[in-house]
Amino acid sequence: MAITNGTSQANGQNGHYEIQNLDALIIGAGFGGIYQLKKFRDMGLSALAIDTAGDVGGTWFWNTYPGAMSDTEAYLYRYSWDPEDLKSYPWDKHYVYQPEVLKYLKHVVERHDLRKDIRFNTTLTDAYWNEEDRIWDVKCSTGVEYRARYLVTALGLLSKQHFPDIKGIDSFQGEKYHTGAWPGEISMEGKRVGVIGNGSTGVQIITAIADKVDTLISFQRNPQYSVPSGQRAVDPEYRKKINDNYEEIWRQVKDESATAFGFKENADRPTMSVDPEERNEIFEAAWKKGGGFRFMFETFNDISTSEAANDQAAEFIKAKIRAKVKDPEKARKLMPTQMYARRPLCDAGYYEQFNRFNVEVVSLHDTPIDQITPTGIRTSDGTEHKLDMIIFATGFDAVDGNYTRIAIKGRDGVTLKDHWAPTGPTSYLGVTVPSFPNMFMILGPNGPFSNIPPAIETHVEFISDIVQAAEQQGVASESGKTPVIEAKPQAEEYWTHECDVVSRQSLFRRTDSWIFGANVPGKKKTIMFYFGGLADYRAKLRSVAKNSWEGFNIE
């Protein structure tokens, strides 16, 4: 069934443009797109990946802001499928920064000779399912039209930047940047800098630039809980231990762990089952070891599900904030007011930055932003904070944002945006959507809430397996037709309900967070992830495959 070498031809209708026939087209060249391209090539399919960016990297190509760092330890923030490279590729710190992640992804692309099949500076402008030919027609900004039997979107969870709707945002006459589209090297010395936002990105950039600017003002709506990352140099013995146990590490991460962060989650110790002294010792040990997910999920088994347990963890972190931040008023403004129930953060000295004389914090609960002026930011108390630069660390229209801004049309011309309009983003297994045949999503809505690289690998391998099964079925049929894979509507309904039921026990549902779409005004607050854990999710995928691809029509 494969189209050899992606035959291309010229077409002069409606102007000159090129049509290229492919087995598979992949949108995106980050972690997911790179692996999917390799898998399809290994299967003997003609495949290309396209990306708006000028090189590989996905999120890590664009997010070059100072301090950008993965919150996953270095030994796991990479692919598992190349054992030799796992053991030989260098990493000298426990957490990798953006330049190191980008360098690693470029290395993988060169090592496996993938660059020849990636088209950069190429944006999808229109994609529609051609029912008669059983093919996706995809038009691009370069004037090329791809006709692909399979379409895979690897757009990333956090790619579409979100700017807050603030009066006067366009009037500012100084420098203005979003962390998700950082323009490269920027001089900050001697400048008055305002940072709006204090999630993971805000925490990282504040920590990185506080000692470089003249004045830094952090504008915070919801102060965050953050624990130390434990960033430090890697001891050679530690690296040897990792190398010697990589096979077992990945097995545990993928098929035993819920979070997939490389530690064993505590499954049988409730927070209130120990006395206050022992509880504090357990928290203190986790604080010193470092890692946000480790602090939340390795210490006790109910911090994310029990309000009483959550309160104990929250109070421990609040006490740390009071101890670290010397100015009582700054400490008050940095004190979280909601539950400890967002994606857990970690940092490399965030709270300590507020002990600097040049770093201030403005509570947007006390004094909301009234408007951005030509010279700074004015708050509701009439104070105008004079600034030379405003940095928007305001996050992303996460999960579905990139899908709803591009025109992907399935059966009968219905777009994904139309399909999701009544309920918010839905899918079957986080991978596919009814009425969009032969289209698959890597990290689509209602995929697993876990460490990203192993979740990506799980999706890529599932997509590759079902395509392989369909290809074999198509060859066996001898019909000559492209096999069509499509999720059943009732399967999407089942999975949406399953994600809803599983997430009901989580306190994450009770805070305003991008995880449920609450960070973008006007966006439906809905379930965006499967909260049952990666190991359980992978077991469900195996069951689907074993039961003749249950929930799919393949014909």
N, C-alpha and C positions, 0 to 999 in steps of 0.2 A: 504493500500500500504506500510505501514511502515515495516521495517526490525527490528524485536524485538531484542533489546540488541546487535545489531551489531554482528551477528553470525560470528565466526572466525574459520579457519581451517588451518591445516598444509599442505604445499606443498613442495615436495622434489625436484622438477625439477630445474635444474640450481643452485644447492646448496640448502641449507635449509633456508627457509624464511617463514614468516607467512602472510597469506592473511586474511584480516578482512573486512567483508561486513558491510556497513553503509548506512543509509539514506543520511547523509550529513557529509562532511569533511570541516572544516574551517581552513584556513591557516593564522595563526596569533592569538596571545592572548593578544592584547592591547585593547583599548576602543571598537573597532569594533568587534573583535573576541569574546570577553567576552559576549557582548550583543547578538550577533548572536547565540552563543551557548545556552544562556538562552532561547531565542525565539524558537529555534528549539526544545529544550527539552520540553518547555511548549506546543508545538504543538503535542507532542507525538512521535517525530522522534528520531531515534537513531543517535546521533551526537557526533563527537569528534573535538577538536581543537588541532592543532600541532603548535609548535613554536621552532625556532632555539635556542632561549634564554633559560636560566635555570629557569625562572619564568615568571609570567605574567607581563604585563606593556607595551609591544611593544616599541615604541619610548622612553618611560620613563624608560624602563629597561636599554637601552643602553646609553642614553644621561644623564650621571651622572656628567658631568663637573661642576666645581664650578659656582654657580650663575644661573644654569638652572631653568627657571621660566616660567610658562604659562603667556601669555599676556591677558588672559581672566580672569575676576574677579572670585573669588573662588566659589561664589554661583551658577555660571553657568558651571564651569569646572567639571562637574559630570553628572551622569545620571538623567533624569527627571522622570523615571518610578517607583521609589520607594519613595512615598511621606513621609513615616515614616522616612526613612533613610535620606532624604533630610533635614528634620527638626532637626534630632538628631545628625547627624555626625558632629564632631567638625572641625571648621576652624577659626583661630584667626587673620588672616591677609587678606587683600583684594585680594592678589594674592598668589597662592600656588607655592612653589618650588618643584623641582623634587622629593625629598624624601617624601613629603606629597602626591603628586599625586600617587606615587608608593604604598604608604601605603594604600591610599583610594582604589585603584584597587584590592589590595590583600584582603582588607576588603570585597569588593563586592563579590569576588570569594568565600570567606569563608561563607559569609552570605547566599549565594544562593547555596552552596554545588556544585560548578562548577569544583573544582580542580580535582575531580576524572575522569572527562572527558576531561582533557587537557594532552597532551604528550609533555613534554619539551625536550630540547636538541635533537630535531627532525627536520630535514631539508628536505623539498620537493626536490627530485632530478629529478623527471620526472613525468609528468602527461599527459595522452592522453585520448581522447574520444573514447570509444569502441562503434562503431556504431551498431554492431550486438546486443550487450547486453544492449545498452542504458545506459551506465554507465561510470563513470570516473575511470580509473585505475591510481593510484597514488603511486609511489615508493618513499621511504624515506631513509634517511641516516642510520636509525636503522635496516634496513633489513626487515621492515614491508611494505607490499603492501596493501593499502586500496582500496576497490572497493566501490565507493560512487555514489549514484544516483544524488546527488547535490554537487557541489564544490563551495565554497565561499572563495574568497581571501580577507583577511583583512590585507594587507601588509603595510598600512600606506602611507601617502603622502611623508614623509621625513624619509626614512630609509636607502637607499643605499648611503653610504658616497662617496663624490666626492673629490678626491685629484687633485690639479692642476698639469698640465704637466710642471714641472720646471726642468731644467737641473740640474743634480747632486742630485736630491732628495734622492736617496738611499745612497749617500756618507756621509751623516751627521753622525757624531760619537757620538753626544749627544742623549738626549731623544727626541722622536718624537711621537706626539699623534694627533689623529683626535677627535674632540669633540663628534662626533657621535658614537665613540667606546671607550669611556673613561674607563680606566682600574681600576678605584676606587681611593682610597686615594693615592695622589702623593705629595711628599714633594717638595715645591717650594722655601722655605726659602733660601735666599742667592744665588739664581740662576738668571742667565741672560736669560730672556724668550722672545721669539719672537712670536707674534700672527699674522698669515696671515688670513685676512678676517675680515670684520666688519659689517656683517649683524646682525640679531637678536642674534645669538649665540656669535659672536665676541663682541658685545656690552655687553652682559651679563658676559662673562668670564673676559673681561678687567676690568669691574666694580668690580668683585669679587676678583681678585688676585692682583690688583695694589699695595695694601698696604702690600702684603706678600712677594713679590719678591725683589731681589736686583735691577734688571733693567727690565723694560718692554718696548719692542719696538713694536708698532702697525704698521703693513704694510698694507696700505689702497689703494685700486685701485679706488673705488667709495665711497667717504665719504657719510655717511647716515644722513638723517633727523631723529631725535629721540626726543620724548617729554617725560616728567616725567610720570612714571607709576601711581603715587599717592599711592604707597605702604605704608601701615600704619596698625596699629592694628585695629581690628574690635570692634566697640562700641557695647555693649550688646543691646542697643536700635535699632541699625542698623540691627543686626541679627534677632531680634524679628520682625522687619518690613518685612524683607525678608521672614521669616517663615510664617508670616500671609498672605503674598501675593504671595506665590510660584505658585499657580495655574494660576493666572493672568500673572505673570512674564513669565512663560513658554509659555502661549498662545501668548503673544506679541512677544516673541523671535522667535517662530516657524512660526506663521501665519500672522504676521504684519511687521516684520523686514526684511530688506535686509541683514544686516551684522550679525544679531543674537547675538549681544554683550551685550544686556540688556539695551539699551537706544533707544529712538525714534530718528531715523535719521531725519535731517532737510530736509523737502520736498519742502519748499516754500520760502526760503530766499537765493537769489543769493548773492554771495560775494560782488559784486559791487552795491548792492541795498542800502547799508548803507554807511555813510560817514567814512573817515579814522579813526576818533576818536572812533566811535562806533564799527567799525570792529576790531580795536585793543583791545577794551574792551572785545569783544566776544572771541577773541583768548586768551587773558590773563586769562579769567575765565576758559576756557577749559584747558589751560596749568596748572593752579593751581589744577584743579580737577583731571587731569591725565588720561592717556589712549590714545594709538595711534589711534585706530579706532574712538574713541569718538572725538578726535581733528579733524580728517579728515571728519567725516560724520555727527556729531551732530551740528557743528558750522554753516555750510552753505551747500547748496545743490549741489554745482557745483565744488568743489575743485578737484575732480577726473575726471572732464569732460571738464572744461574750462581752457585754458592755462592762461588767465588773472587772474582768481580766484586762480589757483594753484600758480601763482607767488606771490600773496599776502600772502598766507600761508607759502610759502617757505621763503620769506623775513622776516617774523615774526620769524621763527625758526632760521634763520641765525643771526638775531640780538641777539637772546638769546645765540647763540654759542659765538659770539663776547664778550658778557657781562660776560659769565661764564669762558671762557678760557683766562687767563691773558696774556699769551705769544702771541703776535700778529702773530708770525711765525707758532706756533702750531695751532692757530685759523685759519690761512689761509689754512693750510693743511687739517684741519677738515671740511672746508667749502664745502658743497655739490655743485656739478657742474651740476647735471642733475635735471630734474623736481622732484617734490615731488609726485612720482607716482610708488612707490613700496609698498609692504605690510607694512603698517605704524607701526613703531617701538615705543616702550616705554622703559624706563630705570629707574634705581634706583640710579642715580648719575654718569652717564657715562662721560659726558663732564668734570665734576669736577676732574676726575682722571688725566687729562692731566695738571693739575696745580701742580702735584707732581713732585719733582725734578728727580725722578727715572723713569718717564714715558715719552717716546718719540713717535713721529709719523713720519713715512716715507711715503711720497706721492709717490705712484707707477706711477702716471702721470709724476711727475718730474723726478724720477729716478727708472725705472722699475727694477725688480729683474733680474739680469744677470744669476745667478746660486746659488744653495745651495752648500756650500763647506763642508769639514769635520768638520769645526769649527764654521760655521755660515751661514749668507746670504750675498752675494755680490750683490750690486746694480750697475746700469749702469755707475755711476760716479766713480766706482772703490773702493768705500767704502766697507770694509768687516765688517759687524756687528757681533761681536763675541757673540755666544750664547751657553748656556748649554742645552736649551730646545726649540723646535719649536712646537707650537700648530697650527694645521690646523683647523680654523673655517671657512672652505671653502664650507660648505653647502652640498647639496645632489643632486644626479641625480633624481630630484623630479618627483612625480606622476607615471611615467611609468618605472622608472629605475629598480625597483624590479621585474617588470613583464618581461622585456626584458632580464634579466640575468638568468631566470629560464626557463626550457623547458616545456611550457604548450602548448600542441598540440590539436587543435580542429579537425574539419572534414578534411579528406584527409591528416592528418599529418601536417597541416599548423600551425606554431607557432604564438603566439601573435606578436613576433618580426617581422615575415614575413608579417603578416597582416597589421602592422603599418608602414612598411618600406616606402611605397610610399608617405605617407602624414604626418607621425607622429601619435601619439596616438589618437584614436577616440573611440567612444562608442555610445550606445543609452542610454541617460539619466545619463551617468556616472556610469552605473550599469552593463551593459552587452554588448557583442560584437557578431555580426552575425558569424555563423560557429563555435561558441563555445557554444553548447547547454548545458543547465542546469549549466552553470558557471556564477557566479555573482561576482561583485567587490564592496567592500565597499570603497568609496572614489576613484573610478576609474577616468580616464581622462574625463574631461568635466562634473564633478560634480560641485556643487555650491561653489562659492568663498565666504566663510563665516566662522563664528566661527565653530570649528571642532566638538565638541561633539553633538550639535543638528543636524549637517549635517550627522554625523555617525548614529544617531538614525533614521533619515529620511531614509537613505539607508537600514538599517537593517529591518525596519518595512515594507518598500516597497518589499524587497526581500522575507520576510516572508509571506506577503500577496499574492504575486503572486505564490509562492510555495504552499501555502494553497489552492489557487484557482485551481491550476493544480492537486493537490492531490485529491480534491473533484471531479474534472472532470474525473480523472483516475478511481476513485471508481465507479462513475456513469456509466462509459463505460463498466465495467466488463470485460475488455480485458485482465487484468492481466499484462499489459505492464507498464513500468515506463513512466509516462508522460514526454514529452519533451517540454521545454520552450526555445524559440530561438528568438532573435531580428531579424527583417527583415532588409535586406541590405538598403532598401530605408529609413527605420526609422533611421538607423545610419547616412545616408547622410543628412536627415532632421535635426537631432540634431547637427551635426557638423556645418551645415550652420547656424542654429539658434545661436549657441555659437559664431560663427564668427561675425554675424550681431550685436548681443547684445554687444559684446566687442569693436566694432569699435568706439563707442563714448568715451571709456575709455582711459585716458592718460597713463594708465598702459601699453598699447601696445607699447608705444613710448620710454620705457626705457628697458635697458638690465637687465632682471630679471629672476630668476628661475621660476617665475609664467608662463613665456612663453618659458621656456627651454633654455634661453640665457646664463645661467651660465656654461654650459658644452660645451667645444669646440667640433664641429662636430655634435652636436645634432640639429635636425631640430627645428627652431624657429616656434612654432605653438600655437594654442589655447589649453590651458590646463584646463580651468575652464568655468563654466557658470556664467556670470557676471550680471544676472538679479535679483539676491538676493534670499535668502533662502525661503521667503514667496511665491514669484512667482514660484520658482522651485517646492515647495510642492504642489502648486495649479495645476501645470502641471502634477505632478504624480497622483494626485486625478483624474484629467480628463482622464488620460491614463487608470486607473483602472475602472472608471465609464463607459468608452466606450469599454468595453469587452477587456481590456488589449491591447489597440490600439498600433500597432507597433510590436506586438509579434505574433508568431505562437505558439499555445499550442495544442499538439496532443498526 
